Amino acid sequence: MKLYRYLTGVDDTQFCIRVTKALNLGWELYGSPTMSFNGTNTIVGQVICKEVDEDYTEETDILAVLKSNA
């Protein structure tokens, strides 16, 4: 099954650390990053995906799978 996450946050070092950590845990970038401005800060987002050794069914608890593969 392929897992999907959309990381968002203020465009700062902490966001870069979150993305770097995910990449080093086996997640891969998917698509282009996004940027917006909320009036105070630049907000960025990046989709990441990861293939795991589980089959998807309608009963799959995606949040539990994400937590175990964080």
CHARMM-style PDB file with segment names, atoms N, HN, CA, C and O in Angstrom:
ATOM      1  N   MET     1       0.854  -1.161   0.000  1.00  0.00      PROA
ATOM      2  CA  MET     1       0.000   0.000   0.000  1.00  0.00      PROA
ATOM      3  C   MET     1       0.900   1.224   0.000  1.00  0.00      PROA
ATOM      4  O   MET     1       1.967   1.219   0.614  1.00  0.00      PROA
ATOM      5  N   LYS     2       0.475   2.252  -0.677  1.00  0.00      PROA
ATOM      6  HN  LYS     2      -0.392   2.256  -1.176  1.00  0.00      PROA
ATOM      7  CA  LYS     2       1.214   3.509  -0.679  1.00  0.00      PROA
ATOM      8  C   LYS     2       0.535   4.471   0.288  1.00  0.00      PROA
ATOM      9  O   LYS     2      -0.658   4.752   0.172  1.00  0.00      PROA
ATOM     10  N   LEU     3       1.317   4.973   1.248  1.00  0.00      PROA
ATOM     11  HN  LEU     3       2.286   4.745   1.343  1.00  0.00      PROA
ATOM     12  CA  LEU     3       0.817   5.952   2.210  1.00  0.00      PROA
ATOM     13  C   LEU     3       1.014   7.367   1.670  1.00  0.00      PROA
ATOM     14  O   LEU     3       1.943   7.628   0.905  1.00  0.00      PROA
ATOM     15  N   TYR     4       0.140   8.263   2.074  1.00  0.00      PROA
ATOM     16  HN  TYR     4      -0.614   8.051   2.695  1.00  0.00      PROA
ATOM     17  CA  TYR     4       0.157   9.652   1.621  1.00  0.00      PROA
ATOM     18  C   TYR     4       0.128  10.567   2.835  1.00  0.00      PROA
ATOM     19  O   TYR     4      -0.661  10.362   3.757  1.00  0.00      PROA
ATOM     20  N   ARG     5       0.984  11.568   2.832  1.00  0.00      PROA
ATOM     21  HN  ARG     5       1.626  11.734   2.083  1.00  0.00      PROA
ATOM     22  CA  ARG     5       0.963  12.612   3.872  1.00  0.00      PROA
ATOM     23  C   ARG     5       1.153  13.954   3.199  1.00  0.00      PROA
ATOM     24  O   ARG     5       1.850  14.063   2.190  1.00  0.00      PROA
ATOM     25  N   TYR     6       0.532  14.974   3.761  1.00  0.00      PROA
ATOM     26  HN  TYR     6      -0.034  14.886   4.581  1.00  0.00      PROA
ATOM     27  CA  TYR     6       0.710  16.336   3.272  1.00  0.00      PROA
ATOM     28  C   TYR     6       1.229  17.153   4.441  1.00  0.00      PROA
ATOM     29  O   TYR     6       0.483  17.491   5.360  1.00  0.00      PROA
ATOM     30  N   LEU     7       2.517  17.466   4.395  1.00  0.00      PROA
ATOM     31  HN  LEU     7       3.123  17.191   3.648  1.00  0.00      PROA
ATOM     32  CA  LEU     7       3.134  18.257   5.452  1.00  0.00      PROA
ATOM     33  C   LEU     7       2.932  19.734   5.157  1.00  0.00      PROA
ATOM     34  O   LEU     7       3.136  20.177   4.026  1.00  0.00      PROA
ATOM     35  N   THR     8       2.533  20.494   6.162  1.00  0.00      PROA
ATOM     36  HN  THR     8       2.367  20.135   7.080  1.00  0.00      PROA
ATOM     37  CA  THR     8       2.382  21.941   6.009  1.00  0.00      PROA
ATOM     38  C   THR     8       2.988  22.636   7.206  1.00  0.00      PROA
ATOM     39  O   THR     8       3.141  22.045   8.276  1.00  0.00      PROA
ATOM     40  N   GLY     9       3.330  23.889   7.017  1.00  0.00      PROA
ATOM     41  HN  GLY     9       3.205  24.369   6.148  1.00  0.00      PROA
ATOM     42  CA  GLY     9       3.848  24.679   8.119  1.00  0.00      PROA
ATOM     43  C   GLY     9       4.462  25.972   7.633  1.00  0.00      PROA
ATOM     44  O   GLY     9       4.533  26.243   6.434  1.00  0.00      PROA
ATOM     45  N   VAL    10       4.902  26.760   8.591  1.00  0.00      PROA
ATOM     46  HN  VAL    10       4.844  26.540   9.565  1.00  0.00      PROA
ATOM     47  CA  VAL    10       5.595  28.014   8.291  1.00  0.00      PROA
ATOM     48  C   VAL    10       6.907  27.671   7.584  1.00  0.00      PROA
ATOM     49  O   VAL    10       7.570  26.694   7.932  1.00  0.00      PROA
ATOM     50  N   ASP    11       7.271  28.470   6.603  1.00  0.00      PROA
ATOM     51  HN  ASP    11       6.733  29.264   6.321  1.00  0.00      PROA
ATOM     52  CA  ASP    11       8.512  28.245   5.851  1.00  0.00      PROA
ATOM     53  C   ASP    11       9.700  28.633   6.731  1.00  0.00      PROA
ATOM     54  O   ASP    11      10.187  29.763   6.687  1.00  0.00      PROA
ATOM     55  N   ASP    12      10.149  27.671   7.524  1.00  0.00      PROA
ATOM     56  HN  ASP    12       9.753  26.753   7.559  1.00  0.00      PROA
ATOM     57  CA  ASP    12      11.277  27.914   8.430  1.00  0.00      PROA
ATOM     58  C   ASP    12      12.129  26.645   8.545  1.00  0.00      PROA
ATOM     59  O   ASP    12      11.864  25.641   7.884  1.00  0.00      PROA
ATOM     60  N   THR    13      13.125  26.712   9.373  1.00  0.00      PROA
ATOM     61  HN  THR    13      13.340  27.528   9.910  1.00  0.00      PROA
ATOM     62  CA  THR    13      14.026  25.580   9.563  1.00  0.00      PROA
ATOM     63  C   THR    13      13.296  24.353  10.082  1.00  0.00      PROA
ATOM     64  O   THR    13      13.610  23.234   9.677  1.00  0.00      PROA
ATOM     65  N   GLN    14      12.329  24.540  10.972  1.00  0.00      PROA
ATOM     66  HN  GLN    14      12.074  25.449  11.302  1.00  0.00      PROA
ATOM     67  CA  GLN    14      11.602  23.403  11.536  1.00  0.00      PROA
ATOM     68  C   GLN    14      10.838  22.628  10.472  1.00  0.00      PROA
ATOM     69  O   GLN    14      10.762  21.400  10.533  1.00  0.00      PROA
ATOM     70  N   PHE    15      10.270  23.337   9.495  1.00  0.00      PROA
ATOM     71  HN  PHE    15      10.331  24.334   9.445  1.00  0.00      PROA
ATOM     72  CA  PHE    15       9.583  22.644   8.412  1.00  0.00      PROA
ATOM     73  C   PHE    15      10.583  21.826   7.600  1.00  0.00      PROA
ATOM     74  O   PHE    15      10.313  20.677   7.252  1.00  0.00      PROA
ATOM     75  N   CYS    16      11.724  22.411   7.302  1.00  0.00      PROA
ATOM     76  HN  CYS    16      11.943  23.345   7.585  1.00  0.00      PROA
ATOM     77  CA  CYS    16      12.764  21.689   6.549  1.00  0.00      PROA
ATOM     78  C   CYS    16      13.235  20.461   7.310  1.00  0.00      PROA
ATOM     79  O   CYS    16      13.501  19.424   6.702  1.00  0.00      PROA
ATOM     80  N   ILE    17      13.341  20.561   8.623  1.00  0.00      PROA
ATOM     81  HN  ILE    17      13.125  21.403   9.116  1.00  0.00      PROA
ATOM     82  CA  ILE    17      13.741  19.425   9.451  1.00  0.00      PROA
ATOM     83  C   ILE    17      12.692  18.317   9.366  1.00  0.00      PROA
ATOM     84  O   ILE    17      13.050  17.144   9.260  1.00  0.00      PROA
ATOM     85  N   ARG    18      11.396  18.668   9.412  1.00  0.00      PROA
ATOM     86  HN  ARG    18      11.106  19.621   9.498  1.00  0.00      PROA
ATOM     87  CA  ARG    18      10.328  17.674   9.312  1.00  0.00      PROA
ATOM     88  C   ARG    18      10.383  16.927   7.983  1.00  0.00      PROA
ATOM     89  O   ARG    18      10.250  15.704   7.948  1.00  0.00      PROA
ATOM     90  N   VAL    19      10.581  17.667   6.886  1.00  0.00      PROA
ATOM     91  HN  VAL    19      10.689  18.661   6.915  1.00  0.00      PROA
ATOM     92  CA  VAL    19      10.655  17.026   5.577  1.00  0.00      PROA
ATOM     93  C   VAL    19      11.912  16.158   5.489  1.00  0.00      PROA
ATOM     94  O   VAL    19      11.843  15.032   4.996  1.00  0.00      PROA
ATOM     95  N   THR    20      13.041  16.654   5.950  1.00  0.00      PROA
ATOM     96  HN  THR    20      13.096  17.568   6.351  1.00  0.00      PROA
ATOM     97  CA  THR    20      14.290  15.895   5.916  1.00  0.00      PROA
ATOM     98  C   THR    20      14.174  14.614   6.728  1.00  0.00      PROA
ATOM     99  O   THR    20      14.627  13.557   6.288  1.00  0.00      PROA
ATOM    100  N   LYS    21      13.571  14.698   7.914  1.00  0.00      PROA
ATOM    101  HN  LYS    21      13.203  15.557   8.271  1.00  0.00      PROA
ATOM    102  CA  LYS    21      13.377  13.511   8.751  1.00  0.00      PROA
ATOM    103  C   LYS    21      12.526  12.479   8.019  1.00  0.00      PROA
ATOM    104  O   LYS    21      12.854  11.293   8.016  1.00  0.00      PROA
ATOM    105  N   ALA    22      11.429  12.926   7.395  1.00  0.00      PROA
ATOM    106  HN  ALA    22      11.162  13.890   7.397  1.00  0.00      PROA
ATOM    107  CA  ALA    22      10.560  12.007   6.662  1.00  0.00      PROA
ATOM    108  C   ALA    22      11.308  11.336   5.511  1.00  0.00      PROA
ATOM    109  O   ALA    22      11.163  10.133   5.292  1.00  0.00      PROA
ATOM    110  N   LEU    23      12.103  12.106   4.779  1.00  0.00      PROA
ATOM    111  HN  LEU    23      12.222  13.083   4.957  1.00  0.00      PROA
ATOM    112  CA  LEU    23      12.873  11.534   3.675  1.00  0.00      PROA
ATOM    113  C   LEU    23      13.846  10.472   4.173  1.00  0.00      PROA
ATOM    114  O   LEU    23      14.040   9.450   3.515  1.00  0.00      PROA
ATOM    115  N   ASN    24      14.453  10.707   5.322  1.00  0.00      PROA
ATOM    116  HN  ASN    24      14.296  11.537   5.856  1.00  0.00      PROA
ATOM    117  CA  ASN    24      15.401   9.754   5.879  1.00  0.00      PROA
ATOM    118  C   ASN    24      14.720   8.542   6.512  1.00  0.00      PROA
ATOM    119  O   ASN    24      15.384   7.557   6.835  1.00  0.00      PROA
ATOM    120  N   LEU    25      13.391   8.608   6.691  1.00  0.00      PROA
ATOM    121  HN  LEU    25      12.851   9.409   6.428  1.00  0.00      PROA
ATOM    122  CA  LEU    25      12.624   7.463   7.178  1.00  0.00      PROA
ATOM    123  C   LEU    25      11.962   6.701   6.029  1.00  0.00      PROA
ATOM    124  O   LEU    25      11.115   5.837   6.254  1.00  0.00      PROA
ATOM    125  N   GLY    26      12.355   7.029   4.799  1.00  0.00      PROA
ATOM    126  HN  GLY    26      13.043   7.731   4.616  1.00  0.00      PROA
ATOM    127  CA  GLY    26      11.872   6.270   3.650  1.00  0.00      PROA
ATOM    128  C   GLY    26      10.736   6.906   2.867  1.00  0.00      PROA
ATOM    129  O   GLY    26      10.284   6.334   1.875  1.00  0.00      PROA
ATOM    130  N   TRP    27      10.262   8.077   3.287  1.00  0.00      PROA
ATOM    131  HN  TRP    27      10.630   8.542   4.093  1.00  0.00      PROA
ATOM    132  CA  TRP    27       9.226   8.773   2.530  1.00  0.00      PROA
ATOM    133  C   TRP    27       9.866   9.417   1.310  1.00  0.00      PROA
ATOM    134  O   TRP    27      11.060   9.719   1.316  1.00  0.00      PROA
ATOM    135  N   GLU    28       9.069   9.628   0.258  1.00  0.00      PROA
ATOM    136  HN  GLU    28       8.099   9.382   0.254  1.00  0.00      PROA
ATOM    137  CA  GLU    28       9.561  10.257  -0.965  1.00  0.00      PROA
ATOM    138  C   GLU    28       8.705  11.466  -1.299  1.00  0.00      PROA
ATOM    139  O   GLU    28       7.496  11.470  -1.069  1.00  0.00      PROA
ATOM    140  N   LEU    29       9.354  12.502  -1.848  1.00  0.00      PROA
ATOM    141  HN  LEU    29      10.337  12.498  -2.035  1.00  0.00      PROA
ATOM    142  CA  LEU    29       8.618  13.680  -2.286  1.00  0.00      PROA
ATOM    143  C   LEU    29       7.680  13.294  -3.419  1.00  0.00      PROA
ATOM    144  O   LEU    29       8.006  12.447  -4.250  1.00  0.00      PROA
ATOM    145  N   TYR    30       6.511  13.925  -3.444  1.00  0.00      PROA
ATOM    146  HN  TYR    30       6.246  14.613  -2.769  1.00  0.00      PROA
ATOM    147  CA  TYR    30       5.558  13.685  -4.515  1.00  0.00      PROA
ATOM    148  C   TYR    30       5.033  15.036  -4.989  1.00  0.00      PROA
ATOM    149  O   TYR    30       4.432  15.782  -4.217  1.00  0.00      PROA
ATOM    150  N   GLY    31       5.261  15.339  -6.240  1.00  0.00      PROA
ATOM    151  HN  GLY    31       5.750  14.733  -6.867  1.00  0.00      PROA
ATOM    152  CA  GLY    31       4.768  16.600  -6.792  1.00  0.00      PROA
ATOM    153  C   GLY    31       5.566  17.794  -6.316  1.00  0.00      PROA
ATOM    154  O   GLY    31       6.592  17.666  -5.648  1.00  0.00      PROA
ATOM    155  N   SER    32       5.067  18.945  -6.677  1.00  0.00      PROA
ATOM    156  HN  SER    32       4.234  19.050  -7.219  1.00  0.00      PROA
ATOM    157  CA  SER    32       5.747  20.199  -6.345  1.00  0.00      PROA
ATOM    158  C   SER    32       5.283  20.727  -4.992  1.00  0.00      PROA
ATOM    159  O   SER    32       4.150  20.478  -4.581  1.00  0.00      PROA
ATOM    160  N   PRO    33       6.152  21.452  -4.303  1.00  0.00      PROA
ATOM    161  CA  PRO    33       5.737  22.078  -3.054  1.00  0.00      PROA
ATOM    162  C   PRO    33       4.748  23.207  -3.337  1.00  0.00      PROA
ATOM    163  O   PRO    33       4.668  23.714  -4.456  1.00  0.00      PROA
ATOM    164  N   THR    34       3.999  23.591  -2.304  1.00  0.00      PROA
ATOM    165  HN  THR    34       4.064  23.179  -1.395  1.00  0.00      PROA
ATOM    166  CA  THR    34       3.066  24.705  -2.418  1.00  0.00      PROA
ATOM    167  C   THR    34       3.489  25.816  -1.470  1.00  0.00      PROA
ATOM    168  O   THR    34       4.167  25.573  -0.471  1.00  0.00      PROA
ATOM    169  N   MET    35       3.078  27.044  -1.795  1.00  0.00      PROA
ATOM    170  HN  MET    35       2.528  27.242  -2.605  1.00  0.00      PROA
ATOM    171  CA  MET    35       3.361  28.191  -0.933  1.00  0.00      PROA
ATOM    172  C   MET    35       2.149  29.110  -0.921  1.00  0.00      PROA
ATOM    173  O   MET    35       1.474  29.291  -1.935  1.00  0.00      PROA
ATOM    174  N   SER    36       1.889  29.683   0.239  1.00  0.00      PROA
ATOM    175  HN  SER    36       2.437  29.537   1.063  1.00  0.00      PROA
ATOM    176  CA  SER    36       0.862  30.712   0.355  1.00  0.00      PROA
ATOM    177  C   SER    36       1.306  31.684   1.438  1.00  0.00      PROA
ATOM    178  O   SER    36       2.289  31.444   2.140  1.00  0.00      PROA
ATOM    179  N   PHE    37       0.588  32.759   1.562  1.00  0.00      PROA
ATOM    180  HN  PHE    37      -0.210  32.954   0.991  1.00  0.00      PROA
ATOM    181  CA  PHE    37       0.924  33.780   2.562  1.00  0.00      PROA
ATOM    182  C   PHE    37      -0.329  34.056   3.371  1.00  0.00      PROA
ATOM    183  O   PHE    37      -1.379  34.354   2.803  1.00  0.00      PROA
ATOM    184  N   ASN    38      -0.231  33.960   4.694  1.00  0.00      PROA
ATOM    185  HN  ASN    38       0.623  33.717   5.155  1.00  0.00      PROA
ATOM    186  CA  ASN    38      -1.402  34.152   5.547  1.00  0.00      PROA
ATOM    187  C   ASN    38      -1.509  35.574   6.105  1.00  0.00      PROA
ATOM    188  O   ASN    38      -2.287  35.820   7.027  1.00  0.00      PROA
ATOM    189  N   GLY    39      -0.744  36.493   5.561  1.00  0.00      PROA
ATOM    190  HN  GLY    39      -0.111  36.293   4.812  1.00  0.00      PROA
ATOM    191  CA  GLY    39      -0.755  37.869   6.057  1.00  0.00      PROA
ATOM    192  C   GLY    39       0.397  38.153   6.992  1.00  0.00      PROA
ATOM    193  O   GLY    39       0.761  39.309   7.208  1.00  0.00      PROA
ATOM    194  N   THR    40       0.972  37.103   7.547  1.00  0.00      PROA
ATOM    195  HN  THR    40       0.676  36.164   7.372  1.00  0.00      PROA
ATOM    196  CA  THR    40       2.105  37.240   8.455  1.00  0.00      PROA
ATOM    197  C   THR    40       3.279  36.376   8.015  1.00  0.00      PROA
ATOM    198  O   THR    40       4.419  36.837   7.962  1.00  0.00      PROA
ATOM    199  N   ASN    41       2.985  35.119   7.702  1.00  0.00      PROA
ATOM    200  HN  ASN    41       2.059  34.744   7.746  1.00  0.00      PROA
ATOM    201  CA  ASN    41       4.032  34.151   7.374  1.00  0.00      PROA
ATOM    202  C   ASN    41       3.792  33.505   6.012  1.00  0.00      PROA
ATOM    203  O   ASN    41       2.663  33.435   5.526  1.00  0.00      PROA
ATOM    204  N   THR    42       4.882  33.037   5.414  1.00  0.00      PROA
ATOM    205  HN  THR    42       5.799  33.094   5.809  1.00  0.00      PROA
ATOM    206  CA  THR    42       4.778  32.192   4.234  1.00  0.00      PROA
ATOM    207  C   THR    42       4.532  30.772   4.727  1.00  0.00      PROA
ATOM    208  O   THR    42       5.295  30.247   5.538  1.00  0.00      PROA
ATOM    209  N   ILE    43       3.466  30.157   4.235  1.00  0.00      PROA
ATOM    210  HN  ILE    43       2.846  30.583   3.577  1.00  0.00      PROA
ATOM    211  CA  ILE    43       3.095  28.796   4.614  1.00  0.00      PROA
ATOM    212  C   ILE    43       3.445  27.893   3.435  1.00  0.00      PROA
ATOM    213  O   ILE    43       3.094  28.187   2.293  1.00  0.00      PROA
ATOM    214  N   VAL    44       4.134  26.803   3.718  1.00  0.00      PROA
ATOM    215  HN  VAL    44       4.419  26.564   4.646  1.00  0.00      PROA
ATOM    216  CA  VAL    44       4.544  25.873   2.669  1.00  0.00      PROA
ATOM    217  C   VAL    44       3.922  24.504   2.915  1.00  0.00      PROA
ATOM    218  O   VAL    44       3.516  24.176   4.030  1.00  0.00      PROA
ATOM    219  N   GLY    45       3.856  23.716   1.848  1.00  0.00      PROA
ATOM    220  HN  GLY    45       4.185  23.983   0.942  1.00  0.00      PROA
ATOM    221  CA  GLY    45       3.335  22.363   1.956  1.00  0.00      PROA
ATOM    222  C   GLY    45       4.059  21.457   0.978  1.00  0.00      PROA
ATOM    223  O   GLY    45       4.520  21.893  -0.078  1.00  0.00      PROA
ATOM    224  N   GLN    46       4.150  20.192   1.349  1.00  0.00      PROA
ATOM    225  HN  GLN    46       3.776  19.839   2.206  1.00  0.00      PROA
ATOM    226  CA  GLN    46       4.794  19.203   0.486  1.00  0.00      PROA
ATOM    227  C   GLN    46       4.139  17.853   0.706  1.00  0.00      PROA
ATOM    228  O   GLN    46       4.012  17.389   1.839  1.00  0.00      PROA
ATOM    229  N   VAL    47       3.725  17.228  -0.387  1.00  0.00      PROA
ATOM    230  HN  VAL    47       3.828  17.606  -1.308  1.00  0.00      PROA
ATOM    231  CA  VAL    47       3.190  15.871  -0.312  1.00  0.00      PROA
ATOM    232  C   VAL    47       4.356  14.899  -0.271  1.00  0.00      PROA
ATOM    233  O   VAL    47       5.340  15.055  -0.994  1.00  0.00      PROA
ATOM    234  N   ILE    48       4.230  13.883   0.594  1.00  0.00      PROA
ATOM    235  HN  ILE    48       3.430  13.756   1.181  1.00  0.00      PROA
ATOM    236  CA  ILE    48       5.209  12.800   0.650  1.00  0.00      PROA
ATOM    237  C   ILE    48       4.447  11.477   0.617  1.00  0.00      PROA
ATOM    238  O   ILE    48       3.325  11.387   1.117  1.00  0.00      PROA
ATOM    239  N   CYS    49       5.057  10.461   0.032  1.00  0.00      PROA
ATOM    240  HN  CYS    49       5.968  10.534  -0.374  1.00  0.00      PROA
ATOM    241  CA  CYS    49       4.454   9.130  -0.074  1.00  0.00      PROA
ATOM    242  C   CYS    49       5.468   8.077   0.350  1.00  0.00      PROA
ATOM    243  O   CYS    49       6.679   8.288   0.294  1.00  0.00      PROA
ATOM    244  N   LYS    50       4.929   6.927   0.780  1.00  0.00      PROA
ATOM    245  HN  LYS    50       3.945   6.756   0.826  1.00  0.00      PROA
ATOM    246  CA  LYS    50       5.797   5.820   1.193  1.00  0.00      PROA
ATOM    247  C   LYS    50       5.082   4.506   0.923  1.00  0.00      PROA
ATOM    248  O   LYS    50       3.907   4.348   1.257  1.00  0.00      PROA
ATOM    249  N   GLU    51       5.792   3.571   0.321  1.00  0.00      PROA
ATOM    250  HN  GLU    51       6.746   3.699   0.050  1.00  0.00      PROA
ATOM    251  CA  GLU    51       5.258   2.231   0.071  1.00  0.00      PROA
ATOM    252  C   GLU    51       5.492   1.373   1.316  1.00  0.00      PROA
ATOM    253  O   GLU    51       6.605   1.328   1.840  1.00  0.00      PROA
ATOM    254  N   VAL    52       4.434   0.686   1.792  1.00  0.00      PROA
ATOM    255  HN  VAL    52       3.530   0.722   1.365  1.00  0.00      PROA
ATOM    256  CA  VAL    52       4.552  -0.194   2.962  1.00  0.00      PROA
ATOM    257  C   VAL    52       4.041  -1.582   2.602  1.00  0.00      PROA
ATOM    258  O   VAL    52       3.305  -1.758   1.631  1.00  0.00      PROA
ATOM    259  N   ASP    53       4.442  -2.559   3.401  1.00  0.00      PROA
ATOM    260  HN  ASP    53       5.040  -2.416   4.190  1.00  0.00      PROA
ATOM    261  CA  ASP    53       4.089  -3.963   3.143  1.00  0.00      PROA
ATOM    262  C   ASP    53       2.743  -4.340   3.758  1.00  0.00      PROA
ATOM    263  O   ASP    53       2.647  -5.342   4.465  1.00  0.00      PROA
ATOM    264  N   GLU    54       1.724  -3.562   3.501  1.00  0.00      PROA
ATOM    265  HN  GLU    54       1.802  -2.747   2.926  1.00  0.00      PROA
ATOM    266  CA  GLU    54       0.375  -3.866   3.963  1.00  0.00      PROA
ATOM    267  C   GLU    54      -0.570  -3.674   2.795  1.00  0.00      PROA
ATOM    268  O   GLU    54      -0.346  -2.834   1.924  1.00  0.00      PROA
ATOM    269  N   ASP    55      -1.618  -4.460   2.791  1.00  0.00      PROA
ATOM    270  HN  ASP    55      -1.800  -5.142   3.499  1.00  0.00      PROA
ATOM    271  CA  ASP    55      -2.634  -4.304   1.761  1.00  0.00      PROA
ATOM    272  C   ASP    55      -3.713  -3.359   2.268  1.00  0.00      PROA
ATOM    273  O   ASP    55      -4.078  -3.394   3.444  1.00  0.00      PROA
ATOM    274  N   TYR    56      -4.214  -2.527   1.388  1.00  0.00      PROA
ATOM    275  HN  TYR    56      -3.917  -2.500   0.433  1.00  0.00      PROA
ATOM    276  CA  TYR    56      -5.291  -1.618   1.748  1.00  0.00      PROA
ATOM    277  C   TYR    56      -6.639  -2.310   1.603  1.00  0.00      PROA
ATOM    278  O   TYR    56      -6.905  -2.975   0.601  1.00  0.00      PROA
ATOM    279  N   THR    57      -7.484  -2.147   2.611  1.00  0.00      PROA
ATOM    280  HN  THR    57      -7.269  -1.607   3.425  1.00  0.00      PROA
ATOM    281  CA  THR    57      -8.888  -2.551   2.541  1.00  0.00      PROA
ATOM    282  C   THR    57      -9.703  -1.380   3.079  1.00  0.00      PROA
ATOM    283  O   THR    57      -9.145  -0.443   3.650  1.00  0.00      PROA
ATOM    284  N   GLU    58     -11.003  -1.431   2.899  1.00  0.00      PROA
ATOM    285  HN  GLU    58     -11.456  -2.192   2.435  1.00  0.00      PROA
ATOM    286  CA  GLU    58     -11.846  -0.351   3.407  1.00  0.00      PROA
ATOM    287  C   GLU    58     -11.807  -0.270   4.932  1.00  0.00      PROA
ATOM    288  O   GLU    58     -12.130   0.772   5.502  1.00  0.00      PROA
ATOM    289  N   GLU    59     -11.417  -1.351   5.594  1.00  0.00      PROA
ATOM    290  HN  GLU    59     -11.154  -2.198   5.131  1.00  0.00      PROA
ATOM    291  CA  GLU    59     -11.335  -1.370   7.054  1.00  0.00      PROA
ATOM    292  C   GLU    59      -9.971  -0.910   7.578  1.00  0.00      PROA
ATOM    293  O   GLU    59      -9.787  -0.794   8.789  1.00  0.00      PROA
ATOM    294  N   THR    60      -9.022  -0.649   6.690  1.00  0.00      PROA
ATOM    295  HN  THR    60      -9.171  -0.743   5.705  1.00  0.00      PROA
ATOM    296  CA  THR    60      -7.683  -0.245   7.108  1.00  0.00      PROA
ATOM    297  C   THR    60      -7.752   1.053   7.894  1.00  0.00      PROA
ATOM    298  O   THR    60      -8.346   2.033   7.445  1.00  0.00      PROA
ATOM    299  N   ASP    61      -7.138   1.048   9.071  1.00  0.00      PROA
ATOM    300  HN  ASP    61      -6.655   0.252   9.435  1.00  0.00      PROA
ATOM    301  CA  ASP    61      -7.045   2.263   9.894  1.00  0.00      PROA
ATOM    302  C   ASP    61      -5.816   3.031   9.434  1.00  0.00      PROA
ATOM    303  O   ASP    61      -4.707   2.800   9.916  1.00  0.00      PROA
ATOM    304  N   ILE    62      -6.028   3.950   8.493  1.00  0.00      PROA
ATOM    305  HN  ILE    62      -6.929   4.138   8.102  1.00  0.00      PROA
ATOM    306  CA  ILE    62      -4.915   4.687   7.879  1.00  0.00      PROA
ATOM    307  C   ILE    62      -4.117   5.450   8.921  1.00  0.00      PROA
ATOM    308  O   ILE    62      -2.890   5.491   8.831  1.00  0.00      PROA
ATOM    309  N   LEU    63      -4.774   6.060   9.916  1.00  0.00      PROA
ATOM    310  HN  LEU    63      -5.770   6.026   9.989  1.00  0.00      PROA
ATOM    311  CA  LEU    63      -4.041   6.803  10.936  1.00  0.00      PROA
ATOM    312  C   LEU    63      -3.105   5.890  11.720  1.00  0.00      PROA
ATOM    313  O   LEU    63      -1.978   6.278  12.026  1.00  0.00      PROA
ATOM    314  N   ALA    64      -3.559   4.683  12.047  1.00  0.00      PROA
ATOM    315  HN  ALA    64      -4.475   4.368  11.798  1.00  0.00      PROA
ATOM    316  CA  ALA    64      -2.704   3.736  12.771  1.00  0.00      PROA
ATOM    317  C   ALA    64      -1.522   3.328  11.912  1.00  0.00      PROA
ATOM    318  O   ALA    64      -0.401   3.233  12.412  1.00  0.00      PROA
ATOM    319  N   VAL    65      -1.751   3.086  10.626  1.00  0.00      PROA
ATOM    320  HN  VAL    65      -2.662   3.164  10.220  1.00  0.00      PROA
ATOM    321  CA  VAL    65      -0.655   2.708   9.721  1.00  0.00      PROA
ATOM    322  C   VAL    65       0.339   3.864   9.585  1.00  0.00      PROA
ATOM    323  O   VAL    65       1.551   3.648   9.590  1.00  0.00      PROA
ATOM    324  N   LEU    66      -0.176   5.089   9.464  1.00  0.00      PROA
ATOM    325  HN  LEU    66      -1.160   5.264   9.460  1.00  0.00      PROA
ATOM    326  CA  LEU    66       0.711   6.255   9.378  1.00  0.00      PROA
ATOM    327  C   LEU    66       1.565   6.381  10.636  1.00  0.00      PROA
ATOM    328  O   LEU    66       2.767   6.628  10.547  1.00  0.00      PROA
ATOM    329  N   LYS    67       0.953   6.214  11.806  1.00  0.00      PROA
ATOM    330  HN  LYS    67      -0.024   6.014  11.879  1.00  0.00      PROA
ATOM    331  CA  LYS    67       1.705   6.336  13.062  1.00  0.00      PROA
ATOM    332  C   LYS    67       2.786   5.273  13.174  1.00  0.00      PROA
ATOM    333  O   LYS    67       3.879   5.549  13.668  1.00  0.00      PROA
ATOM    334  N   SER    68       2.491   4.064  12.719  1.00  0.00      PROA
ATOM    335  HN  SER    68       1.603   3.840  12.317  1.00  0.00      PROA
ATOM    336  CA  SER    68       3.490   2.993  12.821  1.00  0.00      PROA
ATOM    337  C   SER    68       4.581   3.116  11.778  1.00  0.00      PROA
ATOM    338  O   SER    68       5.612   2.452  11.880  1.00  0.00      PROA
ATOM    339  N   ASN    69       4.368   3.968  10.764  1.00  0.00      PROA
ATOM    340  HN  ASN    69       3.531   4.508  10.682  1.00  0.00      PROA
ATOM    341  CA  ASN    69       5.356   4.166   9.714  1.00  0.00      PROA
ATOM    342  C   ASN    69       5.876   5.596   9.687  1.00  0.00      PROA
ATOM    343  O   ASN    69       6.470   6.027   8.699  1.00  0.00      PROA
ATOM    344  N   ALA    70       5.653   6.324  10.762  1.00  0.00      PROA
ATOM    345  HN  ALA    70       5.170   5.974  11.564  1.00  0.00      PROA
ATOM    346  CA  ALA    70       6.095   7.724  10.816  1.00  0.00      PROA
ATOM    347  C   ALA    70       7.590   7.758  10.770  1.00  0.00      PROA
ATOM    348  OT1 ALA    70       8.184   8.836  10.803  1.00  0.00      PROA
TER     349      ALA     70
END
